[in-house]
Amino acid sequence: MELKRIGFIGTGIMGEAMAAHLMEAGYEVSVYNRTKAKADRLVEKGAKWCEDPQKCAEDQDVVISIVGYPRDVEEVYLGSQGILKGAKKGAYLIDMTTSSPALAERIFKEAEKLGFHSMDAPVTGGDTGAKAGTLTILAGGRKEDFDAVLPVFQAMGKNIRYMGPAGAGQKTKLCNQIAIAGALSGACEALTYARACGLEVDQVLEAISSGAAGSFQLSNVAAKGAGGDWAPGFMLKHFIKDMKLSRESSNSCGLSLDVLRQVLKEAESLEQQGQGDLGTQTLLNYYWDWSK
Amino acid sequence: MELKRIGFIGTGIMGEAMAAHLMEAGYEVSVYNRTKAKADRLVEKGAKWCEDPQKCAEDQDVVISIVGYPRDVEEVYLGSQGILKGAKKGAYLIDMTTSSPALAERIFKEAEKLGFHSMDAPVTGGDTGAKAGTLTILAGGRKEDFDAVLPVFQAMGKNIRYMGPAGAGQKTKLCNQIAIAGALSGACEALTYARACGLEVDQVLEAISSGAAGSFQLSNVAAKGAGGDWAPGFMLKHFIKDMKLSRESSNSCGLSLDVLRQVLKEAESLEQQGQGDLGTQTLLNYYWDWSK
């Protein structure tokens, strides 16, 4: 079966860029977003506007969602005007939100009962990756469903990975966020110590970035903050959401990840000070007032 | 003044390789080590054996030390048969041990009073870097002294950095170790979660290593442990020493680095279980019994 028609739910910064790539690749795209104005540019380009997720799912070969929080995923899938109400038998339903593995498993089971193919496929690479069409896509679900929708993924990303059964995409994304929490905090602590003890931060970065201390977070995130740039590549409030999901999911596997918990605690205290919309590099400010 | 004669104190795995490179570069090298047998190979190659640090420092243009702990540095420099007793006026004294910034400053002052040039110049790159002559050397002290001994450093390393006044080399090395603590713990928590929740660890590494979660510690250290290899690139007990120095020095700058403290606590609990001689990747075992 050739997949031609796609319903796309959630046209925020990420979703808008992803849906645009699908249209460029020749798919017929219908869109829904809670705030209609954010879908205007896609509609101008020829996407069909739909009034709710249910209508956006009707008669589509594939339905893609990328929304905010797990509660939004739940509403969009299982709500009274949700995807599962509208989708046609045999449709591929793909949630690309970073969300709960347990919810992905639940949706998979519900969808399967109704004769749909369900996948979780969160992404990494941020808005830059979404715009460039170079996202990493981490997919969970049935392997044959992954193979069937691979051309759809290829229109939006470059590094496309099948990770295992339903929930495995979400779990892999959370691995990514857990590793980031540690690397980011280590980088922020190191640069804060450098500054507090009188070293030149730029020289320290040059000296240590390419060795055993090296990380993307040190060179590209903490370094940005140390240079006085607090603009978000990735907003602190979204990172908090992901760390909470990571804590919840790791707890449910019987783990207590103490560094993750510590970094989450620090991030929440900064959010309470009104820094949630800054980039994650604001973690630097937990230890030291970098505006000094 | 051409520097020709070097006294080298501490011929462990690192020191032996570094002294050998100095001999290959044409320097006349005298050696001292607490355990004499560890200097045998260098003596066979033509190094002159000395009975104590004082004698090893006598009549040398440069004296280099790379020993174990700050207390060893103190003994070797300030002890009754120490370097400061033996060195000739105008000699360059370089401590390459990873040690306390405060001690480096103290030695600098003492050495200066006596008419010596003192530097702290700890290294990164491990025994592999020492053997290959590709160490990173992080130097603190007077800039003119750094310029004078640069050819000596170039015989042992590749990435050679002047970081600032006395203690700045040690402080930069501690920045490196603080960043490692965070990155390593994040990587270990991520891979432990991956394994505990049923993902294929190798596939997760492939999927996330090249993006925002990427780090040397994830790809080269934690990954090694997850593959069942616990052999030390860097021994846990030495990392504990460095983290304690980092904690002490950051506290003295008025900082409390909570992720560093957490990782140190975890590492110490593993050391108490007899894992101090394993590689730092054994941090994986803090959360999960990887032998299962």
Contacts between the chains, C-beta under 8 A, distances in Angstrom:
chain1	res1	chain2	res2	distance
A	101	B	197	7.2
A	124	B	208	7.4
A	124	B	211	5.1
A	124	B	212	6.3
A	124	B	213	7.8
A	125	B	211	6.8
A	126	B	212	7.7
A	136	B	207	6.9
A	136	B	208	7.9
A	136	B	211	5.8
A	138	B	207	5.9
A	159	B	207	7.3
A	159	B	210	7.5
A	159	B	211	7.7
A	161	B	203	7.1
A	161	B	206	7.4
A	161	B	207	4.5
A	163	B	199	6.4
A	163	B	200	7.8
A	163	B	203	6.2
A	163	B	204	7.4
A	163	B	207	6.7
A	164	B	198	7.3
A	164	B	199	6.3
A	164	B	200	7.0
A	164	B	203	7.9
A	168	B	198	7.8
A	168	B	199	6.1
A	171	B	193	7.6
A	171	B	194	7.2
A	171	B	197	5.1
A	171	B	198	7.8
A	171	B	199	5.6
A	172	B	194	7.5
A	172	B	199	6.3
A	172	B	203	8.0
A	172	B	204	5.6
A	172	B	207	5.7
A	172	B	208	6.9
A	174	B	193	6.9
A	175	B	190	4.4
A	175	B	191	7.4
A	175	B	193	5.9
A	175	B	194	4.9
A	175	B	199	7.1
A	175	B	204	5.3
A	175	B	208	6.1
A	175	B	213	7.6
A	176	B	190	7.3
A	176	B	207	7.9
A	176	B	208	4.5
A	176	B	211	7.0
A	176	B	212	7.1
A	176	B	213	4.5
A	177	B	213	7.6
A	178	B	186	6.3
A	178	B	189	5.1
A	178	B	190	4.2
A	178	B	193	5.8
A	179	B	186	4.6
A	179	B	187	5.4
A	179	B	189	7.5
A	179	B	190	3.8
A	179	B	208	6.6
A	179	B	213	3.9
A	179	B	215	7.3
A	179	B	218	5.8
A	180	B	186	6.8
A	180	B	212	5.8
A	180	B	213	5.1
A	181	B	186	5.6
A	181	B	189	7.9
A	182	B	182	4.9
A	182	B	183	6.0
A	182	B	184	7.4
A	182	B	185	4.7
A	182	B	186	1.7
A	182	B	187	6.6
A	182	B	188	8.0
A	182	B	189	6.3
A	182	B	190	7.6
A	182	B	259	7.3
A	183	B	182	6.0
A	183	B	183	4.3
A	183	B	186	4.9
A	183	B	187	7.6
A	183	B	213	7.0
A	183	B	215	5.0
A	183	B	217	7.7
A	183	B	218	7.8
A	184	B	182	7.4
A	184	B	186	7.9
A	185	B	182	4.7
A	185	B	186	7.6
A	185	B	259	4.4
A	186	B	178	6.3
A	186	B	179	4.6
A	186	B	180	6.8
A	186	B	181	5.6
A	186	B	182	1.7
A	186	B	183	4.9
A	186	B	184	7.9
A	186	B	185	7.6
A	186	B	186	7.2
A	186	B	259	6.4
A	186	B	260	7.9
A	187	B	179	5.4
A	187	B	182	6.6
A	187	B	183	7.5
A	188	B	182	8.0
A	189	B	178	5.1
A	189	B	179	7.5
A	189	B	181	7.8
A	189	B	182	6.3
A	189	B	250	7.9
A	189	B	257	4.4
A	189	B	259	5.8
A	189	B	260	5.7
A	190	B	175	4.4
A	190	B	176	7.3
A	190	B	178	4.2
A	190	B	179	3.9
A	190	B	182	7.6
A	191	B	175	7.4
A	192	B	255	6.5
A	192	B	257	7.5
A	193	B	171	7.6
A	193	B	174	6.8
A	193	B	175	5.9
A	193	B	178	5.8
A	193	B	246	7.4
A	193	B	249	7.5
A	193	B	250	4.9
A	193	B	253	6.8
A	193	B	255	6.2
A	193	B	257	6.7
A	194	B	171	7.2
A	194	B	172	7.5
A	194	B	175	4.9
A	196	B	250	7.4
A	196	B	253	4.2
A	196	B	254	6.7
A	196	B	255	5.5
A	197	B	101	7.2
A	197	B	171	5.1
A	197	B	249	6.8
A	197	B	250	7.6
A	197	B	253	4.6
A	198	B	164	7.3
A	198	B	168	7.8
A	198	B	171	7.8
A	199	B	163	6.5
A	199	B	164	6.3
A	199	B	168	6.1
A	199	B	171	5.6
A	199	B	172	6.2
A	199	B	175	7.1
A	200	B	163	7.8
A	200	B	164	7.0
A	203	B	161	7.1
A	203	B	163	6.2
A	203	B	164	7.9
A	203	B	172	8.0
A	204	B	163	7.5
A	204	B	172	5.6
A	204	B	175	5.3
A	206	B	161	7.4
A	207	B	136	6.9
A	207	B	138	5.9
A	207	B	159	7.3
A	207	B	161	4.5
A	207	B	163	6.8
A	207	B	172	5.7
A	207	B	176	7.9
A	208	B	124	7.4
A	208	B	136	7.9
A	208	B	172	6.9
A	208	B	175	6.1
A	208	B	176	4.5
A	208	B	179	6.6
A	210	B	159	7.5
A	211	B	124	5.1
A	211	B	125	6.8
A	211	B	136	5.8
A	211	B	159	7.8
A	211	B	176	7.0
A	211	B	216	7.0
A	212	B	124	6.3
A	212	B	126	7.8
A	212	B	176	7.1
A	212	B	180	5.8
A	212	B	216	5.2
A	212	B	217	7.0
A	212	B	220	7.8
A	212	B	221	7.8
A	212	B	234	7.7
A	213	B	124	7.8
A	213	B	175	7.6
A	213	B	176	4.4
A	213	B	177	7.6
A	213	B	179	3.9
A	213	B	180	5.1
A	213	B	183	7.0
A	213	B	216	7.1
A	214	B	215	6.5
A	214	B	216	4.7
A	215	B	179	7.3
A	215	B	183	5.0
A	215	B	214	6.6
A	215	B	215	3.5
A	215	B	216	7.0
A	215	B	217	7.3
A	215	B	218	7.9
A	216	B	211	6.9
A	216	B	212	5.1
A	216	B	213	7.1
A	216	B	214	4.7
A	216	B	215	7.0
A	217	B	183	7.6
A	217	B	212	7.0
A	217	B	215	7.3
A	218	B	179	5.8
A	218	B	183	7.8
A	218	B	215	7.9
A	220	B	212	7.7
A	221	B	212	7.7
A	234	B	212	7.7
A	246	B	193	7.3
A	249	B	193	7.5
A	249	B	197	6.8
A	250	B	189	7.9
A	250	B	193	4.9
A	250	B	196	7.4
A	250	B	197	7.6
A	253	B	193	6.8
A	253	B	196	4.2
A	253	B	197	4.7
A	254	B	196	6.7
A	255	B	192	6.5
A	255	B	193	6.2
A	255	B	196	5.5
A	255	B	287	5.9
A	255	B	288	7.2
A	256	B	287	7.9
A	257	B	189	4.4
A	257	B	192	7.5
A	257	B	193	6.7
A	257	B	287	6.8
A	258	B	262	5.5
A	258	B	266	7.2
A	259	B	182	7.4
A	259	B	185	4.4
A	259	B	186	6.3
A	259	B	189	5.8
A	259	B	259	5.8
A	259	B	262	5.7
A	259	B	263	6.8
A	260	B	186	7.9
A	260	B	189	5.8
A	262	B	258	5.5
A	262	B	259	5.7
A	262	B	262	5.6
A	263	B	259	6.8
A	266	B	258	7.2
A	287	B	255	5.9
A	287	B	256	7.9
A	287	B	257	6.8
A	288	B	255	7.2
